[in-house]
Amino acid sequence: MQGKNKVSILMGIYNCADTLSDAIDSIIKQTYANWELILCDDGSQDDTYQVASKYKEKYPDKIVLLKNKKNIRLAATLNHCAKYATGKYIARMDGDDLSLPDRFEKQVDFLDKHPEYALIGTYMKAFDEKGEKNIIPIKEIPVKTDLPKFNPFHHATIMMKREVFEALEGYRVSKLTTRAEDVDLWFRFFANGYKGYNIAEPLYLVREDVATFNRRTFKHSLEASRVLVHGIKSLKLPLQYYVFAIKPIVSQITPIWLKRKFRKNMDNRNRKGD
């Protein structure tokens, strides 16, 4: 399916040489063919850029490849990618994950048919070296009061109208939003009156191994808490919402095995329809 409206996929890549080919292949295999992939290497120390270059050579009309002079982190890297976007819709994708073949087709179809929504996300399914694991659901129609309690969208699954992304001036680049650039974007998204929706189907496979959990440091949790405090204040929510600002810190000190057990229990509840 060619499709009328082009999708610009933003992918910041960093030290993901071992997984990048699978990620890009999952985009090439999409049933929706009208897309462009904008890759930006953020100072990788492995062969990430070389892997990306081979795809650029093979698909010169579909892939844009950029390279930062030094590591500038994800928010700035994605903003760099966005400068080259020409599609009506902007989508996200990470270099160690996978998109199911019909992901873009279903997301574009939804946005084309529902102009009242500015963004469409999806459920995710976790996987690791042993295979696919649990489904990670998310609220179908999140509202601004959900933000302090949980992330309203799985960041890597989203597709957004480019005009909305540009109106929000993309991701905020600051020490405050490091590792929480998506949460900051959602606060500004709802503060400006936009609406988003989540497809109740896992159209995205997210890698969840030990290394994934190890990348989440206590410093990042503190920064995420500050983003929540700032966002709650910007939305002028009642005082009781501030208690949720400690949630990232609590999550950080929770053992990995307990997090996985909680996730598994939630998955079982979803399967039973509780």
C-alpha atoms as a printed R data frame, in Angstrom:
    type eleno elety resid chain resno       x       y      z
1   ATOM     1    CA   MET     A     1   0.000   0.000  0.000
2   ATOM     2    CA   GLN     A     2   1.618   3.247 -1.164
3   ATOM     3    CA   GLY     A     3  -0.596   5.696  0.753
4   ATOM     4    CA   LYS     A     4  -1.226   9.386  0.049
5   ATOM     5    CA   ASN     A     5   0.331  10.865  3.187
6   ATOM     6    CA   LYS     A     6   4.040  10.379  3.817
7   ATOM     7    CA   VAL     A     7   5.327   9.266  7.223
8   ATOM     8    CA   SER     A     8   8.664  10.635  8.445
9   ATOM     9    CA   ILE     A     9  10.243   8.236 10.955
10  ATOM    10    CA   LEU     A    10  12.672   9.798 13.431
11  ATOM    11    CA   MET     A    11  15.317   7.425 14.784
12  ATOM    12    CA   GLY     A    12  18.196   8.543 16.963
13  ATOM    13    CA   ILE     A    13  20.808   5.774 16.979
14  ATOM    14    CA   TYR     A    14  23.583   5.211 19.506
15  ATOM    15    CA   ASN     A    15  25.709   2.093 20.005
16  ATOM    16    CA   CYS     A    16  23.062  -0.213 18.550
17  ATOM    17    CA   ALA     A    17  25.039  -1.909 15.779
18  ATOM    18    CA   ASP     A    18  23.890  -5.369 16.870
19  ATOM    19    CA   THR     A    19  20.169  -4.551 16.665
20  ATOM    20    CA   LEU     A    20  19.895  -1.778 14.077
21  ATOM    21    CA   SER     A    21  19.535  -4.009 11.010
22  ATOM    22    CA   ASP     A    22  16.485  -5.760 12.477
23  ATOM    23    CA   ALA     A    23  14.947  -2.414 13.416
24  ATOM    24    CA   ILE     A    24  15.404  -0.937  9.936
25  ATOM    25    CA   ASP     A    25  14.248  -4.155  8.268
26  ATOM    26    CA   SER     A    26  10.995  -3.947 10.236
27  ATOM    27    CA   ILE     A    27  10.382  -0.535  8.638
28  ATOM    28    CA   ILE     A    28  11.297  -1.709  5.151
29  ATOM    29    CA   LYS     A    29   8.770  -4.549  5.544
30  ATOM    30    CA   GLN     A    30   5.897  -2.190  6.381
31  ATOM    31    CA   THR     A    31   2.712  -2.688  4.369
32  ATOM    32    CA   TYR     A    32   2.482   1.120  4.167
33  ATOM    33    CA   ALA     A    33   5.112   2.158  1.630
34  ATOM    34    CA   ASN     A    34   4.985   5.968  1.693
35  ATOM    35    CA   TRP     A    35   7.630   6.652  4.338
36  ATOM    36    CA   GLU     A    36  11.056   8.157  4.834
37  ATOM    37    CA   LEU     A    37  13.447   7.079  7.577
38  ATOM    38    CA   ILE     A    38  15.618   9.792  9.106
39  ATOM    39    CA   LEU     A    39  18.519   8.296 11.041
40  ATOM    40    CA   CYS     A    40  20.943  10.299 13.155
41  ATOM    41    CA   ASP     A    41  23.984   8.717 14.777
42  ATOM    42    CA   ASP     A    42  24.645  10.391 18.123
43  ATOM    43    CA   GLY     A    43  28.358   9.744 18.456
44  ATOM    44    CA   SER     A    44  28.306   5.949 18.549
45  ATOM    45    CA   GLN     A    45  31.474   4.139 19.564
46  ATOM    46    CA   ASP     A    46  30.646   0.918 17.735
47  ATOM    47    CA   ASP     A    47  29.714   0.173 14.090
48  ATOM    48    CA   THR     A    48  26.242   1.748 14.263
49  ATOM    49    CA   TYR     A    49  27.002   4.396 11.634
50  ATOM    50    CA   GLN     A    50  28.545   1.822  9.288
51  ATOM    51    CA   VAL     A    51  25.448  -0.385  9.539
52  ATOM    52    CA   ALA     A    52  23.200   2.599  8.832
53  ATOM    53    CA   SER     A    53  25.388   3.647  5.886
54  ATOM    54    CA   LYS     A    54  24.828   0.317  4.131
55  ATOM    55    CA   TYR     A    55  21.060   0.867  4.270
56  ATOM    56    CA   LYS     A    56  21.469   4.457  3.064
57  ATOM    57    CA   GLU     A    57  23.420   3.173  0.065
58  ATOM    58    CA   LYS     A    58  20.779   0.548 -0.693
59  ATOM    59    CA   TYR     A    59  17.755   2.843 -0.199
60  ATOM    60    CA   PRO     A    60  19.006   6.353 -1.080
61  ATOM    61    CA   ASP     A    61  15.513   7.676 -1.849
62  ATOM    62    CA   LYS     A    62  13.973   6.376  1.387
63  ATOM    63    CA   ILE     A    63  16.658   6.955  4.010
64  ATOM    64    CA   VAL     A    64  18.303  10.141  5.287
65  ATOM    65    CA   LEU     A    65  21.445   9.556  7.352
66  ATOM    66    CA   LEU     A    66  22.848  12.209  9.691
67  ATOM    67    CA   LYS     A    67  25.732  12.192 12.153
68  ATOM    68    CA   ASN     A    68  26.270  14.405 15.189
69  ATOM    69    CA   LYS     A    69  29.812  15.675 15.769
70  ATOM    70    CA   LYS     A    70  29.468  14.657 19.408
71  ATOM    71    CA   ASN     A    71  26.915  12.970 21.661
72  ATOM    72    CA   ILE     A    72  24.063  15.439 22.259
73  ATOM    73    CA   ARG     A    73  21.465  13.022 23.698
74  ATOM    74    CA   LEU     A    74  18.103  11.908 22.380
75  ATOM    75    CA   ALA     A    75  15.974  15.086 22.501
76  ATOM    76    CA   ALA     A    76  18.431  17.189 20.492
77  ATOM    77    CA   THR     A    77  19.089  14.287 18.118
78  ATOM    78    CA   LEU     A    78  15.387  13.823 17.368
79  ATOM    79    CA   ASN     A    79  14.984  17.572 16.801
80  ATOM    80    CA   HIS     A    80  17.887  17.347 14.347
81  ATOM    81    CA   CYS     A    81  16.101  14.530 12.521
82  ATOM    82    CA   ALA     A    82  12.845  16.501 12.443
83  ATOM    83    CA   LYS     A    83  14.485  19.332 10.479
84  ATOM    84    CA   TYR     A    84  14.691  16.953  7.519
85  ATOM    85    CA   ALA     A    85  11.142  15.592  7.792
86  ATOM    86    CA   THR     A    86   8.891  16.157  4.775
87  ATOM    87    CA   GLY     A    87   5.945  13.911  5.698
88  ATOM    88    CA   LYS     A    88   2.508  14.889  6.941
89  ATOM    89    CA   TYR     A    89   3.026  12.596  9.911
90  ATOM    90    CA   ILE     A    90   6.017  12.089 12.180
91  ATOM    91    CA   ALA     A    91   6.585   8.665 13.733
92  ATOM    92    CA   ARG     A    92   9.083   7.383 16.287
93  ATOM    93    CA   MET     A    93  11.171   4.255 16.313
94  ATOM    94    CA   ASP     A    94  14.168   3.084 18.353
95  ATOM    95    CA   GLY     A    95  17.207   1.303 16.970
96  ATOM    96    CA   ASP     A    96  16.835  -1.782 19.153
97  ATOM    97    CA   ASP     A    97  13.099  -2.389 18.721
98  ATOM    98    CA   LEU     A    98  10.776  -3.718 16.001
99  ATOM    99    CA   SER     A    99   7.618  -2.458 14.320
100 ATOM   100    CA   LEU     A   100   5.034  -4.978 13.180
101 ATOM   101    CA   PRO     A   101   4.428  -4.895  9.389
102 ATOM   102    CA   ASP     A   102   1.014  -3.206  9.576
103 ATOM   103    CA   ARG     A   103   1.903  -0.627 12.237
104 ATOM   104    CA   PHE     A   104   2.121   2.424  9.966
105 ATOM   105    CA   GLU     A   105  -0.817   1.387  7.818
106 ATOM   106    CA   LYS     A   106  -3.108   1.218 10.845
107 ATOM   107    CA   GLN     A   107  -1.812   4.423 12.398
108 ATOM   108    CA   VAL     A   108  -2.094   6.455  9.195
109 ATOM   109    CA   ASP     A   109  -5.574   5.076  8.574
110 ATOM   110    CA   PHE     A   110  -6.643   6.200 12.041
111 ATOM   111    CA   LEU     A   111  -5.252   9.733 11.745
112 ATOM   112    CA   ASP     A   112  -6.712  10.134  8.248
113 ATOM   113    CA   LYS     A   113 -10.162   9.124  9.491
114 ATOM   114    CA   HIS     A   114 -10.071  10.966 12.832
115 ATOM   115    CA   PRO     A   115  -8.835  14.530 12.304
116 ATOM   116    CA   GLU     A   116  -9.816  15.455 15.858
117 ATOM   117    CA   TYR     A   117  -6.804  13.489 17.110
118 ATOM   118    CA   ALA     A   118  -3.267  14.842 16.732
119 ATOM   119    CA   LEU     A   119  -1.435  11.686 17.805
120 ATOM   120    CA   ILE     A   120  -1.859   7.934 17.692
121 ATOM   121    CA   GLY     A   121   0.063   5.413 19.794
122 ATOM   122    CA   THR     A   122  -0.271   1.657 20.268
123 ATOM   123    CA   TYR     A   123   0.184  -1.115 22.791
124 ATOM   124    CA   MET     A   124   3.642  -2.698 22.937
125 ATOM   125    CA   LYS     A   125   4.870  -6.235 23.460
126 ATOM   126    CA   ALA     A   126   8.148  -6.825 25.282
127 ATOM   127    CA   PHE     A   127  10.817  -9.196 23.992
128 ATOM   128    CA   ASP     A   128  14.355 -10.277 24.801
129 ATOM   129    CA   GLU     A   129  16.877 -12.837 23.586
130 ATOM   130    CA   LYS     A   130  14.464 -15.621 24.624
131 ATOM   131    CA   GLY     A   131  11.581 -14.317 22.519
132 ATOM   132    CA   GLU     A   132   8.378 -12.327 22.935
133 ATOM   133    CA   LYS     A   133   6.975 -11.766 26.415
134 ATOM   134    CA   ASN     A   134   4.121  -9.751 27.871
135 ATOM   135    CA   ILE     A   135   1.849  -7.202 26.248
136 ATOM   136    CA   ILE     A   136   2.221  -3.684 27.678
137 ATOM   137    CA   PRO     A   137  -1.178  -1.994 27.449
138 ATOM   138    CA   ILE     A   138  -1.969   1.686 27.806
139 ATOM   139    CA   LYS     A   139  -5.121   3.774 28.252
140 ATOM   140    CA   GLU     A   140  -7.123   4.150 25.038
141 ATOM   141    CA   ILE     A   141  -7.959   7.854 25.369
142 ATOM   142    CA   PRO     A   142  -5.643   9.502 27.904
143 ATOM   143    CA   VAL     A   143  -6.400  12.925 29.367
144 ATOM   144    CA   LYS     A   144  -4.210  15.502 31.075
145 ATOM   145    CA   THR     A   145  -5.019  14.311 34.605
146 ATOM   146    CA   ASP     A   146  -3.520  10.909 33.708
147 ATOM   147    CA   LEU     A   147  -0.075  12.398 33.148
148 ATOM   148    CA   PRO     A   148   1.111  12.467 36.778
149 ATOM   149    CA   LYS     A   149  -0.040   8.863 37.271
150 ATOM   150    CA   PHE     A   150   1.347   7.159 34.167
151 ATOM   151    CA   ASN     A   151   2.826   7.853 30.756
152 ATOM   152    CA   PRO     A   152  -0.138   8.437 28.398
153 ATOM   153    CA   PHE     A   153   1.687   7.135 25.317
154 ATOM   154    CA   HIS     A   154   4.442   4.622 24.652
155 ATOM   155    CA   HIS     A   155   6.899   7.097 23.164
156 ATOM   156    CA   ALA     A   156   8.475   4.867 20.515
157 ATOM   157    CA   THR     A   157   5.054   3.832 19.152
158 ATOM   158    CA   ILE     A   158   3.648   7.275 18.438
159 ATOM   159    CA   MET     A   159   2.709   8.920 15.164
160 ATOM   160    CA   MET     A   160   1.930  12.639 15.314
161 ATOM   161    CA   LYS     A   161   0.819  15.288 12.859
162 ATOM   162    CA   ARG     A   162   3.960  17.142 11.821
163 ATOM   163    CA   GLU     A   163   2.201  20.495 12.121
164 ATOM   164    CA   VAL     A   164   1.486  19.724 15.781
165 ATOM   165    CA   PHE     A   165   5.067  18.616 16.447
166 ATOM   166    CA   GLU     A   166   6.313  21.867 14.948
167 ATOM   167    CA   ALA     A   167   3.758  23.953 16.854
168 ATOM   168    CA   LEU     A   168   5.096  22.409 20.079
169 ATOM   169    CA   GLU     A   169   8.652  23.214 18.878
170 ATOM   170    CA   GLY     A   170   9.647  19.571 19.175
171 ATOM   171    CA   TYR     A   171  11.456  18.198 22.204
172 ATOM   172    CA   ARG     A   172  12.731  20.465 24.943
173 ATOM   173    CA   VAL     A   173  16.514  20.233 25.220
174 ATOM   174    CA   SER     A   174  17.654  20.750 28.806
175 ATOM   175    CA   LYS     A   175  19.219  18.883 31.715
176 ATOM   176    CA   LEU     A   176  15.766  18.848 33.306
177 ATOM   177    CA   THR     A   177  14.262  16.673 30.588
178 ATOM   178    CA   THR     A   178  17.126  14.201 30.070
179 ATOM   179    CA   ARG     A   179  15.567  10.708 29.755
180 ATOM   180    CA   ALA     A   180  12.122  12.332 30.228
181 ATOM   181    CA   GLU     A   181  11.831  14.315 26.999
182 ATOM   182    CA   ASP     A   182   8.688  12.402 26.061
183 ATOM   183    CA   VAL     A   183   6.885  13.187 29.341
184 ATOM   184    CA   ASP     A   184   7.726  16.867 28.939
185 ATOM   185    CA   LEU     A   185   6.326  16.754 25.394
186 ATOM   186    CA   TRP     A   186   3.075  15.170 26.593
187 ATOM   187    CA   PHE     A   187   2.577  17.885 29.218
188 ATOM   188    CA   ARG     A   188   2.937  20.543 26.542
189 ATOM   189    CA   PHE     A   189   0.763  18.493 24.168
190 ATOM   190    CA   PHE     A   190  -2.176  18.446 26.605
191 ATOM   191    CA   ALA     A   191  -1.558  22.013 27.801
192 ATOM   192    CA   ASN     A   192  -2.148  23.156 24.217
193 ATOM   193    CA   GLY     A   193  -5.445  21.282 23.984
194 ATOM   194    CA   TYR     A   194  -4.416  18.428 21.686
195 ATOM   195    CA   LYS     A   195  -5.936  14.955 21.882
196 ATOM   196    CA   GLY     A   196  -4.289  11.565 21.484
197 ATOM   197    CA   TYR     A   197  -5.465   7.980 21.125
198 ATOM   198    CA   ASN     A   198  -3.903   4.536 21.635
199 ATOM   199    CA   ILE     A   199  -4.713   1.524 19.457
200 ATOM   200    CA   ALA     A   200  -5.438  -1.447 21.724
201 ATOM   201    CA   GLU     A   201  -3.135  -3.717 19.761
202 ATOM   202    CA   PRO     A   202   0.607  -4.415 20.220
203 ATOM   203    CA   LEU     A   203   1.990  -3.097 16.935
204 ATOM   204    CA   TYR     A   204   5.464  -2.485 18.396
205 ATOM   205    CA   LEU     A   205   7.969  -4.858 19.970
206 ATOM   206    CA   VAL     A   206  10.123  -3.235 22.654
207 ATOM   207    CA   ARG     A   207  13.396  -4.785 23.783
208 ATOM   208    CA   GLU     A   208  13.426  -5.380 27.539
209 ATOM   209    CA   ASP     A   209  16.578  -7.103 28.745
210 ATOM   210    CA   VAL     A   210  18.853  -6.557 31.735
211 ATOM   211    CA   ALA     A   211  20.771  -3.844 29.898
212 ATOM   212    CA   THR     A   212  17.534  -1.920 29.386
213 ATOM   213    CA   PHE     A   213  16.897  -1.724 33.124
214 ATOM   214    CA   ASN     A   214  20.542  -0.937 33.886
215 ATOM   215    CA   ARG     A   215  20.410   2.200 31.709
216 ATOM   216    CA   ARG     A   216  17.843   3.739 34.058
217 ATOM   217    CA   THR     A   217  19.889   5.485 36.740
218 ATOM   218    CA   PHE     A   218  18.833   7.164 39.964
219 ATOM   219    CA   LYS     A   219  19.879  10.508 38.475
220 ATOM   220    CA   HIS     A   220  17.470   9.999 35.594
221 ATOM   221    CA   SER     A   221  14.690   9.179 38.068
222 ATOM   222    CA   LEU     A   222  15.285  12.438 39.904
223 ATOM   223    CA   GLU     A   223  15.136  14.330 36.617
224 ATOM   224    CA   ALA     A   224  11.882  12.574 35.704
225 ATOM   225    CA   SER     A   225  10.416  13.592 39.070
226 ATOM   226    CA   ARG     A   226  11.344  17.210 38.409
227 ATOM   227    CA   VAL     A   227   9.659  17.033 34.998
228 ATOM   228    CA   LEU     A   228   6.486  15.763 36.692
229 ATOM   229    CA   VAL     A   229   6.516  18.581 39.242
230 ATOM   230    CA   HIS     A   230   7.036  21.169 36.512
231 ATOM   231    CA   GLY     A   231   4.326  19.624 34.328
232 ATOM   232    CA   ILE     A   232   1.752  19.347 37.112
233 ATOM   233    CA   LYS     A   233   2.338  23.000 37.882
234 ATOM   234    CA   SER     A   234   1.998  23.991 34.209
235 ATOM   235    CA   LEU     A   235  -1.350  22.195 33.949
236 ATOM   236    CA   LYS     A   236  -2.505  23.795 37.224
237 ATOM   237    CA   LEU     A   237  -3.595  20.458 38.645
238 ATOM   238    CA   PRO     A   238  -4.748  20.129 42.291
239 ATOM   239    CA   LEU     A   239  -2.160  19.590 45.030
240 ATOM   240    CA   GLN     A   240  -2.919  15.862 45.433
241 ATOM   241    CA   TYR     A   241  -1.332  15.170 42.037
242 ATOM   242    CA   TYR     A   242   2.115  16.147 43.304
243 ATOM   243    CA   VAL     A   243   2.375  12.893 45.250
244 ATOM   244    CA   PHE     A   244   2.815  11.094 41.920
245 ATOM   245    CA   ALA     A   245   6.060  13.006 41.350
246 ATOM   246    CA   ILE     A   246   7.922  10.485 43.520
247 ATOM   247    CA   LYS     A   247   6.832   7.569 41.335
248 ATOM   248    CA   PRO     A   248  10.021   7.503 39.176
249 ATOM   249    CA   ILE     A   249  12.147   7.363 42.313
250 ATOM   250    CA   VAL     A   250  10.102   4.523 43.779
251 ATOM   251    CA   SER     A   251  10.403   2.656 40.488
252 ATOM   252    CA   GLN     A   252  14.169   3.131 40.464
253 ATOM   253    CA   ILE     A   253  14.691   1.571 43.902
254 ATOM   254    CA   THR     A   254  12.342  -1.345 43.163
255 ATOM   255    CA   PRO     A   255  14.272  -4.565 42.355
256 ATOM   256    CA   ILE     A   256  14.162  -5.693 38.719
257 ATOM   257    CA   TRP     A   257  12.646  -9.058 39.634
258 ATOM   258    CA   LEU     A   258   9.782  -7.298 41.401
259 ATOM   259    CA   LYS     A   259   9.170  -5.016 38.432
260 ATOM   260    CA   ARG     A   260   8.993  -8.043 36.149
261 ATOM   261    CA   LYS     A   261   6.638  -9.844 38.531
262 ATOM   262    CA   PHE     A   262   4.369  -6.809 38.656
263 ATOM   263    CA   ARG     A   263   4.407  -6.548 34.857
264 ATOM   264    CA   LYS     A   264   3.584 -10.263 34.542
265 ATOM   265    CA   ASN     A   265   0.671  -9.955 36.996
266 ATOM   266    CA   MET     A   266  -0.685  -6.971 35.070
267 ATOM   267    CA   ASP     A   267  -0.436  -8.976 31.850
268 ATOM   268    CA   ASN     A   268  -2.355 -11.877 33.391
269 ATOM   269    CA   ARG     A   269  -5.082  -9.503 34.570
270 ATOM   270    CA   ASN     A   270  -5.378  -8.025 31.063
271 ATOM   271    CA   ARG     A   271  -5.679 -11.493 29.541
272 ATOM   272    CA   LYS     A   272  -8.509 -12.364 31.959
273 ATOM   273    CA   GLY     A   273 -10.247  -9.074 31.198
274 ATOM   274    CA   ASP     A   274 -10.077  -7.790 34.774
